[in-house]
Amino acid sequence: MEKYSVLLTVDAEKFSTHRDTDLPRLHMEIRHALVAACAASGLAEIWRSIRFLESTGDGLLAILPHEATPALIDRFPLQLQNALAAVAPELRAAGLRLRLRVALHAGLVDDARPEAPGVSATTVGVCRLLDSEPLKEALRRSDPEVTFVAFALSEEVFTKYVVGGRTTLRPSQFTPMHVTRKQFSGNAYLYVPTPSTRQEPAPDAARPATPAPPGGISVRGTRIRGKGNQNIIGNNVNGDLNAESS
C-alpha cells in the first residue's frame, strides 16, 4: 500500500574512474558512512528497520518513514560530511576518493509491493534530482579535500519542512536551483554543509616570464650595452649604446 515517505538517494562522484577491484570497497565505504551519519543523527533504529534499501552500484536508494525527514535535513548532512572526512585520509593513501551527491524527496510510494517495490513518480523524481547538473557542479567547484557532500532537497521537502519551520536550518542557508532532466522539470534547493571553493591556478602561473638576457639587449646576435634607456625602433637608435658580438 502506498504511504507518504521520504526518499534518500546518494551517488559517488567519479565512482567509475576507480579501478574495478576498488569499487566494492568504495561501495561499502558509502554504506558505512550512511550508517555512521544516521547513528550520529538519532536515526540508527530507523535505518536498521527500513524495508527498502537498494544498491545502485555507485550509490544507494532508501525509503524511510516521513518522521525521519527533519533529522535528515538538520543533522544528517553534516554528520555524513564528518563521516566521509574521517575516512578520507585512509582512502587518499590508497589512491581513492569518495565524495557524495545526495537528494531528498517525499511523496507516495509503496516500499513493499511484491512485483515492483519502490517504483513510483516520487522515486523517479529523486533520481532526477540526484543526477542534476547544479548538484554535480556544486561538488566540481568545491575543494575536494574539504567538501565531501552536496545535498539537493526537492521543492516538496523544502517547502514543507524548511519553509514550514520544521527544521533548525533556515531557507537562507539553501540555494535555489532549477532541475531539467529527461522528462523531469522542477525546482530544488541546494545545501552544502561544509562549503569551499576549488582553487584554480592563476592564469599566468603556467607561463614563466622569459628572463631578459644578462648585460643588455641582444639583437640578431649582437649584445647592446649602454647607459640609461636604449630604444631601437627599425633603423633608428636612441640612447648611448655600445655593440659587441655575442
TABEL-V327465 format. One line per field, one symbol per residue. burial: 1 if it has 16 or more other C-alpha atoms within 10 Angstrom, else 0. A space follows every 10 residues. Layout:
burial = ???
//
This chain:
burial = 0000111111 1110100000 0010011011 0011111111 1010001000 0010000111 1111000111 1111111111 1111100100 1000011111 1111111111 1000000100 0110111111 1101100110 0101001111 1111101110 1100011010 1001011111 0000000111 1110110000 0000000000 0000001100 0011100000 0000000000 100000
//
